[in-house]
């Protein structure tokens, strides 16, 4: 996708913040450009990491979430606050690279599953025929005749298999019961549950999985359910795991993107003890990962030199300049997201494909109630959201969720008994249900 196409697609879901959208779109396009330059300069082109700065609820996380769906490349979103310095109890920053590789494995496996789909379905069909037509008298366990001279028996059995195969194809056998063996996946040794996967060497994990006995269970189910289980099993058998791992690592290294939220929360204060030591340590541990290093995963070594990092934070109490200078330099592109205005709230309530008004209308329609929002009601809701954000904590677009829930609380409760009808939400309806709460500062602080 071109940068313009990416921005246009993001505009369908996110209002405003054009600078952030443009920066992200250019960064994503640069990933494609790097893959198409000559090999002599390709390794020299480093990604231009982005730092998005702005208050909560203005679209930072939503941009990342929508970008993940658009790109089709390995993409994960993590919170910087869940990591601790190496040596402290918790997750180390390298675990984000392992998560990225797992994401890439999923993408490559999905592609490989499509390539083996027809072969897997053929195998499943044959297995279902075997289950529905077990070997009869004169046949061995594999369905082969014990008496090789009984040609008539072979022909008759072949006709029966063809008939059942055609019935399966027509969907006439979906509710028939069959019994299949299901292999239960190992969940790991109980003694290992508390220490976390990240602190274990990946080779030890694989070794434990190989030594753990594989358990199988016989279960009776319908043909429709058995087909799903057998399909998964056959796909596993047909997919080349080594090829998947190799392609996934290359995909993560060259096209992988990591969105690090809550970056401002790992800024250390003037204290030199307690949690601040760990925060500063997280920055130090994060630096080589962003700069470019090699991380060991259970699928192989992953180089982080060309992974794109997008960091984000509100930076209310701290400033980006409070981060370690070395880490600041690894995020050369700074984008400041703007506070939402009243007009932005109006657009958020009406324009996006999945706006809140459309969501609530769809929910009420399941009860047979048509919900209609008048333009003056939308403006009134935007007024309340903007005013409460200004007088109380500014939580951006998230304020609309609390206001909408409060507005439609009574209707949501009564809708099942209404069965049918049309409810029109106008400015008077909004004022009647929100005015008293918004005027009372104590109530609005805790309710809106």
C-alpha positions in Angstrom: 0.0 0.0 0.0 1.2 3.5 -0.7 1.4 6.1 2.1 -1.7 7.8 0.8 -3.7 4.6 0.8 -2.6 3.8 4.3 -3.6 7.2 5.6 -7.0 6.9 3.8 -7.6 3.5 5.4 -6.7 4.8 8.9 -9.0 7.8 8.3 -11.9 5.3 8.2 -11.3 4.5 11.9 -9.4 7.4 13.4 -10.3 11.0 13.4 -7.6 13.7 13.0 -3.9 13.2 13.9 -2.8 13.5 10.3 0.9 14.0 11.2 1.0 10.7 13.1 -0.7 8.9 10.3 1.6 10.3 7.7 4.7 9.4 9.7 3.5 5.8 10.3 2.5 5.4 6.6 5.9 6.6 5.3 7.7 4.3 7.8 5.6 1.3 6.6 6.2 2.1 2.9 10.0 2.4 3.6 9.9 -1.2 4.6 8.8 -2.1 1.1 11.3 0.3 -0.4 14.2 -1.3 1.4 13.2 -4.8 0.1 13.5 -3.5 -3.4 16.8 -1.7 -3.3 20.1 -3.3 -4.4 21.7 -5.8 -2.0 24.8 -3.7 -1.7 23.0 -0.9 0.2 20.0 -2.8 1.7 21.8 -3.7 4.9 22.9 -0.1 5.4 19.3 1.3 5.4 18.1 1.4 9.0 14.5 2.0 10.0 13.6 5.5 11.2 11.9 4.7 14.5 9.0 6.9 15.6 8.1 8.5 19.0 4.5 9.5 19.3 3.7 12.0 22.0 0.2 12.9 23.1 -2.3 12.6 25.9 -4.4 9.5 26.5 -7.3 8.8 24.3 -6.2 10.7 21.2 -5.5 7.7 19.0 -2.0 6.5 19.6 -3.0 2.9 20.5 -5.7 2.8 17.9 -3.3 3.8 15.1 -1.1 0.9 16.1 -4.1 -1.6 16.3 -5.4 -0.6 12.9 -1.9 -0.6 11.4 -1.5 -4.2 12.5 -4.6 -5.2 10.5 -3.5 -3.2 7.4 0.1 -4.3 7.0 -0.1 -8.1 7.2 3.5 -8.0 8.5 4.6 -9.2 11.9 3.3 -6.7 14.4 3.0 -6.6 18.2 1.9 -4.0 20.7 3.6 -4.1 24.2 3.6 -1.9 27.3 7.0 -0.7 28.5 5.8 -1.0 32.1 5.6 -4.8 32.0 9.3 -5.2 31.6 11.9 -5.2 34.4 15.7 -4.8 34.4 17.7 -8.0 33.9 18.2 -9.5 37.4 14.8 -8.4 38.7 11.8 -10.7 38.9 9.7 -10.2 35.7 9.9 -10.2 32.0 13.1 -8.9 30.2 12.8 -6.7 27.2 14.1 -9.3 24.8 10.8 -11.2 25.3 9.2 -8.7 22.9 11.4 -10.0 20.1 10.2 -13.6 21.0 6.6 -12.4 20.8 7.3 -10.8 17.4 8.7 -14.1 16.1 5.7 -16.0 17.4 3.5 -13.5 15.5 5.5 -14.1 12.4 5.2 -17.9 12.9 1.5 -17.5 12.9 1.5 -15.5 9.7 3.7 -17.9 7.8 1.8 -20.9 9.1 -1.4 -19.4 7.9 0.1 -19.0 4.4 1.4 -22.5 4.5 -1.9 -23.9 5.6 -3.5 -22.4 2.5 -0.9 -24.0 0.3 -1.6 -27.5 1.8 -5.3 -27.1 2.2 -6.4 -29.2 -0.8 -4.0 -32.1 0.1 -5.1 -32.0 3.7 -8.8 -32.1 2.8 -8.1 -35.1 0.6 -6.5 -36.9 3.5 -9.2 -36.0 5.8 -11.8 -37.3 3.4 -10.0 -40.7 3.2 -9.7 -40.9 7.0 -13.4 -40.2 7.4 -14.3 -42.9 4.9 -12.1 -45.3 6.9 -13.9 -44.3 10.1 -17.4 -44.7 8.6 -16.5 -47.9 6.7 -14.3 -50.0 9.0 -12.7 -53.2 7.6 -15.2 -56.0 7.5 -14.8 -59.8 7.4 -12.1 -60.8 5.1 -10.2 -57.5 5.4 -7.1 -56.7 7.4 -6.8 -53.6 9.8 -5.6 -51.4 6.9 -8.6 -52.2 4.7 -6.7 -54.6 2.5 -8.2 -58.0 1.7 -6.7 -61.0 3.5 -7.5 -63.2 0.6 -5.9 -61.6 -2.4 -8.0 -63.7 -4.8 -11.3 -62.2 -3.6 -11.6 -59.6 -6.4 -15.4 -59.3 -6.0 -14.9 -58.3 -2.4 -12.4 -55.6 -3.4 -14.8 -54.2 -6.0 -17.7 -54.2 -3.6 -15.7 -52.4 -0.9 -14.5 -49.9 -3.5 -18.0 -49.1 -4.5 -19.0 -48.7 -0.9 -16.1 -46.3 -0.3 -17.1 -44.3 -3.4 -20.7 -44.0 -2.2 -19.7 -42.8 1.3 -17.1 -40.4 -0.2 -19.9 -38.9 -2.3 -22.2 -38.7 0.7 -19.5 -36.8 2.6 -19.1 -34.5 -0.3 -22.8 -33.8 -0.4 -23.0 -33.2 3.4 -25.3 -36.1 4.1 -23.1 -37.6 6.8 -22.4 -34.5 8.9 -24.4 -35.7 12.0 -23.1 -39.3 12.0 -21.0 -40.3 15.0 -17.4 -41.4 14.7 -14.7 -42.1 17.2 -11.3 -40.6 16.7 -8.0 -40.3 18.7 -7.1 -36.8 19.8 -3.6 -36.0 20.9 -3.5 -33.7 23.9 -0.9 -30.9 23.9 1.5 -30.8 26.7 1.1 -27.7 28.9 4.5 -27.9 30.6 5.6 -29.2 33.9 3.8 -27.8 36.9 7.0 -26.9 38.7 7.9 -24.6 35.8 4.7 -22.6 35.8 5.8 -19.9 38.2 9.2 -18.9 36.8 8.0 -17.7 33.4 8.8 -19.0 29.9 11.2 -16.0 29.2 13.6 -17.0 31.9 14.0 -20.5 30.6 16.5 -21.4 27.9 14.6 -22.1 24.7 16.5 -25.4 24.2 15.5 -26.6 27.6 11.8 -25.9 26.7 12.1 -28.0 23.6 13.9 -30.7 25.4 11.1 -30.9 28.1 8.4 -31.0 25.4 10.1 -34.0 23.8 10.5 -35.9 27.0 7.0 -35.2 28.2 4.8 -38.2 27.2 2.2 -37.6 24.5 -1.3 -38.3 25.7 -4.1 -39.4 23.3 -7.7 -39.6 24.1 -10.5 -41.5 22.2 -13.6 -39.2 21.7 -16.9 -39.7 20.0 -18.1 -36.8 17.9 -20.0 -35.9 14.8 -18.4 -36.1 11.4 -18.5 -32.3 11.2 -16.5 -31.9 14.4 -14.2 -34.8 13.5 -13.4 -33.1 10.2 -12.1 -30.0 12.0 -9.8 -32.0 14.3 -8.5 -34.2 11.5 -7.9 -31.2 9.3 -5.7 -29.6 12.0 -3.8 -32.8 12.4 -3.2 -33.2 8.7 -2.1 -29.6 8.2 0.4 -30.2 11.0 1.8 -33.3 9.2 2.0 -31.6 5.8 3.6 -28.3 6.9 7.4 -28.2 6.9 8.1 -26.7 10.4 11.8 -26.0 9.6 10.8 -24.0 6.5 8.1 -22.1 8.5 10.6 -21.2 11.2 13.2 -20.0 8.7 10.7 -17.9 6.8 9.2 -16.4 10.0 12.6 -15.3 11.3 13.4 -13.6 8.0 9.9 -11.9 8.0 10.3 -10.7 11.5 13.8 -9.3 10.9 13.0 -7.5 7.7 9.3 -6.4 8.1 8.7 -6.7 11.8 7.2 -3.8 13.7 6.9 -3.3 17.5 4.7 -0.7 19.1 5.9 0.2 22.6 3.3 2.0 24.6 3.6 3.8 28.0 7.1 4.8 27.2 6.9 7.8 29.6 6.3 5.4 32.5 9.9 4.1 32.4 11.4 7.5 32.9 13.2 7.6 36.2 12.6 10.5 38.6 15.3 12.1 40.8 15.2 9.2 43.2 18.0 6.7 43.0 16.4 3.7 44.7 13.3 1.5 44.5 11.3 1.3 41.3 13.3 4.1 39.6 16.4 1.9 39.5 14.5 -0.7 37.5 13.0 1.9 35.2 16.4 3.2 34.3 17.5 -0.4 33.9 14.7 -1.1 31.4 15.9 1.8 29.3 19.4 0.4 29.3 18.2 -3.0 28.4 15.9 -1.6 25.7 18.7 0.4 24.0 20.6 -2.5 22.4 17.4 -4.1 21.2 16.3 -0.9 19.4 19.9 -0.2 18.3 20.4 -3.6 16.8 21.4 -6.9 18.5 20.8 -10.6 18.2 18.2 -12.3 20.4 18.0 -16.0 20.9 14.5 -17.5 20.4 13.3 -21.1 20.4 13.2 -20.9 16.6 16.7 -19.5 16.1 18.6 -16.3 16.4 16.9 -13.1 15.4 18.7 -9.8 14.4 16.8 -6.7 15.5 18.8 -4.2 13.2 15.9 -3.7 10.8 12.9 -4.1 13.0 10.8 -0.9 13.1 10.0 0.4 16.7 7.2 2.9 17.3 7.1 4.2 20.8 4.3 6.2 22.4 3.6 8.0 25.7 1.5 10.7 27.2 4.6 12.4 28.8 2.5 14.4 31.3 5.0 14.4 34.2 8.1 13.5 32.2 9.4 14.7 28.8 11.0 12.7 26.0 14.2 14.5 26.8 14.2 12.8 30.2 14.9 9.5 28.6 18.5 8.3 28.2 20.1 10.4 25.4 21.2 7.2 23.7 17.7 5.9 23.6 16.3 9.3 22.5 18.6 9.1 19.5 17.1 5.8 18.4 13.8 7.5 17.8 14.6 10.2 15.4 11.1 11.0 14.2 9.0 12.8 16.8 5.2 13.2 16.3 3.0 15.2 18.6 -0.7 14.2 18.7 -3.2 16.9 19.5 -5.9 17.1 22.1 -9.4 16.4 20.8 -11.7 19.3 20.2 -15.5 19.5 20.3 -15.6 19.1 16.5 -13.4 16.0 16.7 -15.8 14.4 19.1 -18.7 15.1 16.7 -16.7 13.4 13.9 -15.7 10.5 16.2 -19.4 9.9 16.9 -20.5 9.9 13.3 -17.7 9.2 10.7 -15.7 6.1 11.6 -17.0 2.7 10.3 -17.4 1.4 13.8 -18.4 4.6 15.6 -20.1 4.4 19.0 -23.4 5.5 17.7 -23.4 2.8 15.0 -22.3 0.2 17.6 -25.1 1.0 20.0 -27.7 1.1 17.1 -26.6 -2.3 16.0 -26.8 -3.7 19.6 -30.3 -2.3 20.1 -31.4 -3.7 16.7 -30.8 -7.2 18.1 -33.6 -6.5 20.5 -35.9 -5.2 17.7 -35.4 -1.6 18.7 -34.3 1.0 16.1 -32.1 3.6 17.6 -31.7 6.9 15.8 -29.4 9.8 16.8 -30.4 13.3 15.8 -27.7 15.7 14.8 -28.4 18.0 17.8 -28.0 15.0 20.1 -24.5 14.3 18.6 -23.5 17.9 19.2 -24.8 17.8 22.8 -22.9 14.6 23.5 -19.7 16.2 22.1 -20.3 19.3 24.3 -20.6 17.1 27.4 -17.5 15.1 26.5 -15.4 18.2 25.8 -16.6 20.0 29.0 -16.0 17.1 31.3 -12.6 16.5 29.8 -11.7 20.1 30.5 -13.0 20.2 34.1 -12.0 16.7 35.1 -9.2 14.4 34.0 -8.7 14.5 30.2 -9.1 11.0 28.9 -9.7 11.9 25.3 -12.1 9.9 23.2 -12.6 7.3 26.0 -14.8 9.9 27.7 -17.4 9.2 25.0 -17.7 5.6 26.0 -18.6 6.5 29.6 -21.1 9.2 28.5 -22.8 6.9 26.0 -23.1 4.1 28.5 -24.7 6.5 31.0 -27.0 7.9 28.4 -28.3 4.6 27.2 -28.3 2.7 30.5 -32.1 2.8 31.0 -32.8 1.9 27.4 -30.4 -1.0 27.5 -32.2 -2.3 30.5 -35.7 -1.9 29.1 -35.0 -2.9 25.5 -35.7 -6.7 25.9 -39.3 -5.9 27.1 -39.9 -3.3 24.3 -39.6 -6.0 21.6 -40.0 -3.5 18.8 -40.2 0.2 18.1 -38.1 3.3 17.3 -36.2 5.4 19.9 -35.0 8.8 18.7 -32.2 10.4 20.7 -32.3 14.2 20.5 -30.7 17.0 22.5 -33.5 17.1 25.0 -33.1 13.3 25.7 -29.3 13.8 26.2 -29.8 16.8 28.5 -32.4 15.1 30.6 -30.1 12.2 31.4 -26.7 13.9 31.7 -27.3 17.5 32.8 -27.7 16.8 36.6 -24.6 14.6 36.6 -22.4 16.9 34.6 -23.3 19.9 36.8 -22.3 18.0 40.0 -18.5 17.9 40.0 -18.3 15.0 42.6 -20.8 12.9 40.5 -19.2 13.7 37.2 -15.7 12.8 38.6 -16.8 9.3 39.4 -19.6 8.6 36.8 -18.6 10.5 33.7 
